[in-house]
Amino acid sequence: MRKHDFGNWAQGVTSIVQPSPDASGGHEHYRLRIEGLGVGTWDLDLATRELEWSDAARTLFGLPPGQRVPYDAFLAPLEPKDRERFSQALKRAIDGCCGFDLSFKVAAGNGRGQWVRARAGVIRDEAGEPRHLSGILLDIGEEKQLEETLLTRESHLRSILDTVPDAMIVIDGCGAIQFFSTAAERMFGYSEHEAIGRNVSELMPEPDRSRHDGYIARYRSTSERHIIGIGRIVTGRRRDGTTFPMHLSIGEMQSGGEAYFTGFVRDLTEHQQTQARLQELQSELVHVSRLSAMGEMASALAHELNQPLAAISNYMKGSRRLLAGSTDPNAARIETAMDRAAEQALRAGQIIRRLRDFVSRGESEKRVESLSKLIEEAGALGLAGAREQNVQLRFRLDPQADLVLADRVQIQQVLVNLFRNALEAMAPSPRRELGVTNSRAADDMIEVAVSDTGTGFPDDVKANLFQTFFTTKETGMGVGLSISRSIIEAHGGRMWAENNDAGGATFRFTLPAAPNES
């Protein structure tokens, strides 16, 4: 039986137990019928305060049948606040303000108590004076238990919504806010009390703010979905007028024949800031990678060009000696030209040697850095798409071996290169696991290991892994590992590779531990 049906039925029963002048003979008949339904009847003489109870009413109060119960004894099992409420409700009923309808708990020996609902009407004499309060008593224990269960579930749901970082907003078919979660309060700057009843368009900037009511009207007339069940990135407006990017997902429900819409909002401000930071980091890594590649190429060219330049100088000097005994009138001019050519060859060699020294011994900006932070940022770049490739990431990082003295961008470049190489090596493998560990090594160094479950590499390849322009990739340039090793050696560490017993490869490198690390 629904709640409003129960109230109508109880009101009807109340009218039955109020005797009328021409229906006193049938009163007992109706009383016995409702007693059989477990409904107690009671009658209070307003002049004498004498109380008449049916057996069912006594049972609800936990009293034996036939025992006389004075009015004061009737109020005794009630809580003090319920006694006051009873007296006030009785006064209002006598004054004719309203009917008597009160729910209260009757104390019981088991300590749990019995929930009872008392409904009654005032019976007046021919002069209109109130004489009796006559009505029924109903056991509403199950109803209260259900109410408490619903309140508990509502409280549980509320606690869940209070901890969910995404905001939840419910609006009716006219756009008025009906529910505003705690996350929504934090996100938009309105309290729940302030938000309830407002048009949800107030949470939007122009032009959506002016158009939103039209959006709802169009959907209600056409049922054509533009965002419901789809979700999209839109712009939200806080109470202070500032805007922010957010992802909005909307669901629809029907309740009581009315449409309601539930929106879930995720603030993308931090996400976009992270994306911007990653793009900035990626740009830095690309820039450093290009510089490093140019440095490697310059070093290789310096090594290759120094020898022919030295040979050119020697040939020039030898040719000059051969001209020393010549009688050609132009011999002096030829000797002068050859001397200048030899000088320029030596000068070119010196320039290339200085360039090589600059590349090989160039100083980088080294600071105390957190390895875990470096690995996290490098992973965001180098391991993009790893989940889609079903790669399991296993990072086991020792906090006691975390701080190193390094150039942040250069070491991240090394890590990104190793991560990408590992993903490519595992592409054909059925088992794909990438692990990263760090540990203390000798001489105040910290060792980092990046392992994969790829194909590994043959011994003849292993010997040339770090050689410039050597590669096993079809589209590779062969400078990645060479640059990485140069960076690590410039930091005072070393880099090497080994095959794993269970398959795959592990690349290891060392970095100097930060001084005074705690």
Buried (B, 14 or more C-beta within 10 A) or exposed (E): EEEEEBBEEBBEBBEBBBBEEEEEEEBEEBBEEBBEEEBBBBBBBBEEEBBBBBEBBBBBBBBEEEEEBEEEEBBEBBEEEBBEBBEEBBEEBBEEEEBBBBBBBBBEEEEEBBBBBBBBBBBBEEEEEBEBBBBBBBBBBEBBEEEEEEEEEEEEEEEEBEEEEBBBBBBBBEBEBBBBBBBBBEBBBBEEEBBBEBBBBBBBBEEBBEEBBEBBEEBEEEEEEEBBEEBEEBEBBBBEEEEBBBBBBBEEEEEEEEBBBBBBBBBBEEEEEEEEEBEEBBEBBEEBBEBBBEBBBBBBEBEEBBEEBEEBBEBBEEBBEEBEEEEEEEBEEBBEEBEEBBEBBBEBBEEBBEBBEBBBEEEBEBEEBBBBEBBEBBBBBBBBEBEEEEBEBEEEBEEEBBBBBBBBBBBBBBBBBBBBBBBBBBEEBEEBBBBBBBBEBEEEBBBBBBBBBBBBBEEEEBEEBBEBEBBBEEEBBBBBBBBBBBBBEBBBBBBBBBBBEEEBBBBBBBBBBBEEBE
